[in-house]
Amino acid sequence: MRDKAVVDRIVDGRHAVLLVGQEQVERIVDVNCLPQGVREGTWLRVRFEDDHLVEVEIDHQETQESAARIQEKMEALRRRRLKGM
């Protein structure tokens, strides 16, 4: 079964911390196991067998939608801060 996961952070340039599924279970994988171009905030479709990552692909649509939501929130915060000045 495939789950959604987001790259939470990359540690020491060699390991990526993924938050997997609705429960956001933390999984640490070698960055070399991930598709090229993956960075923090990238959404993936993954499948693990036991503790091994056996399938992974970038979810471009979810990555773009998430980035847009974050951008909207940041703009709303900036507007709110400017009104308070």
ABEGO torsion letter per residue (X at the ends): XBBBBBBABBBGGABBBBBBEAAGBBBBBBAAABBBGBBBGBBBBBBBBEABBABBBBBAAAAAAAAAAAAAAAAAAAAAAAAAX
